[in-house]
Every structure is written in C-alpha cells, then in structure tokens.
Amino acid sequence: MKKVGIVSCYFQENYGSMLQAYATQKILDDLGYENENINIDGLKPEINKAKAAYFAKAALTSDILFYKIGKALNKIRVKVGSKDFVENTKIRHRSFEKFKNTWFKVSCKYESKEELKRKCSDNYHTVLVGSDQLWLPANIAADYYTLNFVPDCVNTIAYATSFGQSELPKDVQEKAKYFLKRIRHISVREESGQKLVKNLVGRDIPVVCDPTLLFSAEQWMEIQPEKAVETGDYIFCYFLGNNPKQREFAKRLKDKTGMKIIALPHLPEYKKCDEGYADKELYDVNPGQFVNLIRNAKYVCTDSFHCSVFSILYKRDFFTFRRFTKETKVSTNSRLDTLFHVLGIKNPILMGDEKVEDCMNYRIDYNNVQNNLIEIRGKSLQYLKKALLDTNEEMPNGN
C-alpha cells in the first residue's frame, strides 16, 4: 500500500528539528495516513556535495561567510577542546540516537536521488516536505527539500516549510521559482515566506502553524518521562546563539528570584559564554526530556523558536531573545515575529541588556493566546486534510 513520504530533518540532532519532524509524523498518524520518513542516509553525499559547491561560490558575501566560518571554528574547538566537552557531546549524540530509533518510522535506504525518483510513484501517493528551515539557500541549491525528485503523478505538499530568512539571494531565485511552481500545495510557517512566494511565483499561499503547535500540552506528555527531569524551582536556559548578554540576563534573573539556573548547552558547537553562568549543565537530554524541562521550569530564557513554542504550550513565564541583528542576512528572526504576532503575544523579543525588573512585569494573556492557537490550529489542519485528499495527477489551481 502506498504511503505518505515525509521529507524532514528527522535525523538532525537539534531539539526543534526532531520535535517538528515527530509532530509531522504524528499528525499523519492521527489523520489515518500510513507514512514514513524518507531515509536520507544514501542521499547525503549528493546533498552535501551540492551544499559545499553552493557555499564555495556564494558564501563569500560578508556575514554569510563569517557565520559559516564561525560555526566551523566552533566545531573544530570541540575536536581539540577539553575531554569533558568531547565526552558530553557524545552523550548528547546517544540521547538523540535513542529518541530517533524509538519514535521515527524511516523508509528503506535509497542510494541516490535518481533511485528515489524512479521508485517514488511506486511507494508514495503523496510526498510532504516540512516543517523547519528546509528552504534555506543552500538547501535549495542541494535540490532535495525542493521535491524536484517527485514525479508529476505524485501529490506534493509543503507544510509550514520555512525559507529561514526574509529574502533569497539572486543566485537561487530561479531555482526557487521552478520548484515553487511544481509543488501542488504550499503553505509556509512565516509571513515573510508568504510574501516571498507571492513575489517569486505569484501564488497566494496560507501561513500555517508549526507542526509542534498542532498538539496540546497534554498530548505532548506522550514522549516525556513520568518524573520531572529537574526538581525544585529553576530557570531553564537554552541558547543556540553566542551572545554573552543573554546569559548575563539569566544571571540577573537568578539574583532577583533566588532560583537556580539549569542550562542545556547547544552542541556540538563550543561557546565560551556558556561556561560558568549556570548552576547546572545538562547533556544526557533527549527531545522528550527537553520538553519536560520547559514544562517544569518557573522561568525560561531562550533564543530558540521551538523552546519558545513549548514555553507557550505550557504557559510558562519566558523570555525570548533575538539571535541575530535585523541586518544579518542569515537572520531567522522572522519566525519568532510571526509566532508572536499570530498568537497575539505583545511581549517584546529581547536583546539581553534590558532590565530584569521591567521584563518580569510583562504578562502574557494565555486565555487570548489559547483562543488564537485554537483558530490557527484549526485552519492549519483544514489545509493539511484538503491537501492530502488530492489524488489528481495534474497541478491544481490555487495554493
């Protein structure tokens, strides 16, 4: 029996990536569709080669180059860094591997994109890409998350897929136009992505919620441990960026509240500002435990989209920080702006130098947020159900 093939980052050792991939799989389960994540292992050499070629050609533009060099240097520091850091990175890897092997349904291995293309119509009636920042310029150049390997006779859906930035470089715009015309049903996660698609190919498409928001706080209990990962009153910190001011803000919050700081360092990149600011650092944490840590925290400090999402679902007092300046080309701030706007959260997204006392006075109207969430969740499910019912072999008009 043919299935829905999911093109996602189920393999990416990042809490947000794995949780959104799990949510995509689960919503298809709940809607009664047999599905599997398309195994990327055999395709990685082709994808990585294309990405490398893109960066060699295009990344010589200032901040993109510096951003990539910075990430590369951080990974090198891991390899030559302290024995403890290297060991902690291995511990985190094992936590992700166990979660992946427990919760994800993965297809057989395809040795090339050409093999996947040949077998696609035999194995899948629909191929769905999403969510996450799968349409970053390098991924468009790598030509996997574009679904160009899918034959015209197979239904294609983009659910809450993100460009990761508010504009595309000119060198990938033509490629973007091509695949955006081919995918039958397109939805995006950010308003900036909605504008991008309209400007590139003239299609009016909906903004839908991230798949993690399709489920209630209670439904997310399924993947969590029964007991709290950490006990007592604590401030949970999860930062992906490299901004010391944001760690200093957490320390000022600790001084104000008297609560301990529990930090989850982002690996495998080493950041000096992660050293010494927390009372306790955790490494053996899988995505289910990550959600548990947010659920049981008194306060959350983060620059992560998905950490903010689960803080909202569990109605936490949380402070979200900008990881990038507005001028940075690799900025992913737009997803946080859309999240807050759609859910009616008026609290500012912080930089880190704000007064803690002022920020503690911010209040989120969670009754209003819940009403907005129910509305966007309903519209998103309606879009997905309709898209999945498409069995035509021709490109439909509309979204």
Summary of the structure (lengths in Angstrom):
residues: 399
radius of gyration: 20.7
end to end distance: 27.5
largest distance: 62.0
contacts: 1283
relative contact order: 0.13
helix: 50%
strand: 13%
